[in-house]
Structure formats: structure tokens, C-alpha cells
Amino acid sequence: MNGIVVGLTGGIGSGKTAVAECFAGLGAAVVDTDAIAHELTGPGGTAMLALETAFGRSVVAADGRLDREAMRRQAFSDPEARKRLETILHPMIRARADSRCEEAVAAGAPYVVLVVPLLVESGDAYRRRVDRVVVVDCDDEVRIGRVIARSGLSRDDVARIMAAQASREARLAAADDVIDNNGSRDDLAAQVAVLDHKYRADFARKSVKG
């Protein structure tokens, strides 16, 4: 791929969606693996037959989509179930993400932001697909408050999800660039604007070399 692909990640509640919106507003193409996962597990989604075969009808909602809460209960209570889920979904997600990144580059995007919530946890699966890793970072208490406010999950539920993800320290160690999201939306936008300028310059240099 000739274009610049930036991997965007961060723990639950860090503000990845807000950052992606800022990048999109500046003209970057955004490919969101979580959105792709929802497509694959929606009614008639490509992954649904394999998921029903692996986990049974109990994880299929009345309209044919994945019952994400039922699936979450299985995955968090049984490590083998979680592994089976990842084995089914992750290759499909990566293949569709690759295709969309290539389409965005071919369409002339200045660079692509590939949003991968579990980029650090996936090892080289995504790291080798991107030119830079951007981590959205903020204090744990801020993250917990945001998730509770938007989802209605309990504090214990959020804590379990956070414990299953990479630590804050591990994400920061993997970062090429860090966006601090403890402040206002204006602060966030200013940081994204700086990186946008950098990535456009990187793309220009890569184009010349290519």
C-alpha cells in the first residue's frame, strides 16, 4: 500500500471515536474495525453462520444479529469461548479493513486512520499494517465515568473490561504518537490538527520516494 495508514487505539472510554471524528473532519479517511465487526455480526452478516455454529442459537438475537450481551457473558466467563470468537471474527475484520484502507488510498485520501480498539493486544496482526500507532490516553477514572454514562454498565463491569485489555503502560509503550484526552474537545482538536499536518507531510515524502 502506497499511502500512510495510521493505527488509532486506546482503552475503553478513552475517546477514540471523538479523535477519529476530528481526523475525518480534517479530510482523513477513517476505517473503523469496530464498525466492521458490527457489519459482520448484523442481521445476515457474513460472520453469523459461523458464530451460531460455534456458540449456539443463544447468541443470536430475534432479528438475526449477534446478541452482544449474551456473547460478552460467554467470552468473559470462558477463555476458550473468547478464543473461538476471536478466531472466527478477527480474520474477517482484518480482511475487510485491508480492503477499505486500499480503497481509501486509491480514492486519493491524504492518509488513512485505521481505528483498532485492541491494536496493542493483537500483537503484530495490525502493527505491521500501519505506519504509525496513535494512542488516545486519559486517566482511568475519566474512562470509567465516560463508559458508565454512555452504556449504563456498572463500575465492576467496566473494571472487568479494562482488566481484559492492555494496561495503560503497555499502550503508551507501543505508541508513536499520544493524544491526551483529559481535557476539552478543543484541546483534542488542536492535538489532532498537529498530527494531521505531520501525516500529510509524511505522505508527501512517501509519495516522492515511491
N, C-alpha and C positions, 0 to 999 in steps of 0.2 A: 504494500500500500504506500502510495507516494505522499499522502497527506499526513498531517500531525494528528495523532489521536491522544487525547488527554484522559487518563483514568481518574474519575472523581469518586471518592469514597468517604466514609465517616460512619461512626456508630449510630445506632437508632436514636432519633431525636436530635441529631447534630445540625440538621438544616440542609441536607443535600439537595432537596427539591428547590429550596429558595435560591441556592447557589446556581443550580442548573438553569433556573428561570433567568437569573441575571446574565449568565453566559448566552442563553438563547436571545435575550433582548439586545445583545451586542452583535448578533449575527452568526454565532457559532451554531453548528448542527449538534443536537443533543440526541443521543441514543441511550435509552434508559432500560437496563436489564430487568428491573422490577416490573416495568410496564410490559415488557416482552413476556415475562413469566405469567402476568395476568392474561395476556392474549392466549398463551398456550394452555392455560387452565380454565378458560372461559367456556361457555356452552359450545360444544363442538370443537373445542380446542385440540390441537394436534397431540397434546400430551395426555388427554383424558382417558383414552382407552388403556394405555399402559398403567396409569395411576389406579384406575379401577381394578385392573387385573392384579396389581401388586398389593393393594390395600383394602379392596372390597368396596361394596356399594355404600358403606357408611361414610366414606369421604366424598361422596358425590351429592351435591345439593339437588333440590327438586327440579331446578331449571337446567341441570346438566353441568353446571360449573363445579369446580373444586370447592368443597366446604373447607375453607381455610382454617377455621377454628378447630374442626374435627381433625384435620391433618396436623395442625400445630400440636394438639394434645398427644397424638401418636408420636410425632417426631421428637418432642421434648421429653417424653417418658421412656422412649426406647431408642438407644443409639443405632441399632441395626435398622430400624424403620427410617431414621433420618438419613442413614447412608443409602438405603434403597431409593428414597425420594431424590436425593442429590444425583444418584447415578442415572435416574430417568430424566430429570429436568435439566441439569446443568449442561450436558452436551447440546441439547436442543436450544437452550438460551444462547450459548456461545455461538452456535452456527447462525442463528438469526441476527445476533448482534454484529457478527463479522460482515454479514451481507448488508446490513443497514449502514455500517460505517463505510464500506466500499461505495455504496450508492451515494452517500453524502459527499464523499471526496470527489466522485465522478461528476456530481452536480455542481461542483465548484465551491463547496464550503471552505472557509478560511482555515478551519480546523474542526475536529470532532471531539465533543465531550462525551465519553462513554461512562455512564453512571453505573457503578457496581458496588452495591452496599457491602458485599463480602469480598472485596478485591484482595485485601490482605490475607484473609482466611483461605483463599483459593490458591495460594502459592504462586506458581508460575503460570497458571492457566490464563490469567488476564494480564499479569505483569509483562509477559512477553508480547502482548498485543498492543501495548501502549508505549508512547514516547516519554510521558511524564505521569507521575502519580500526584494528585492533589488531594489532600486530606482536609476535610471540614472538621474543625476541632472546637469543642467548648466544654465547660465544666460538667461533670456528671450530674450534679443537681439540676442544672439547667435542662439537660437532656431528659431527665426523669420527669420534670414538670411539664415539658412540652408533650411528651408521649401520653402522659395521663390526661392532659387537657384535650388532646385530639382523638384519643382512642377509647377512653373510659377504662383502660386496663388498670389493675391495682398496682401499687408500688412494688409488691412482691413479683407480680407478673413481669413488670418492666425490668426488675433486677435480674430475673432468670434469663430474659432475652439478652441483656447486656453481658451476663456471665458467659453466655454461649458464644459471644462474639470476641474478636481480638481485643486485647487491652488497649487502652488509650496510648500507652507507651509503645506498644507494637506498631500501631498505626502511624504514630509520629516518626518512628524509626524507618518506616517504609516510604515516607513522604519525600517527594522532590520539592513540593510547594505546600504550604499550610495556610488555610484561611481560618481566621479566628472569628467564630460566630457567637461570642458572648455579648456583643454589642447590638447596635441598631441595624435596621435594613440598609440605611445609608452607609454605615461602616462596611457592611458586607459588599454593597455595590462598588464602593471605592476599591476594595481589595480585588474584586473580580476584574475591574477595569484595568488595573495594573497588570494582572496576569493575561488578560486579553491582548494587551499591547505586546507583551512578551511572546505569546504563542503565535501571533501574526508575524512577528519578526522571525521566529524560528521556522515557520512555514516558508517564508520568503527565502531564507538561507537554504532550506532543504530543497526547494524548487530549483534554485540555481545549481546546487550540487547534482540534483537528479537530471 
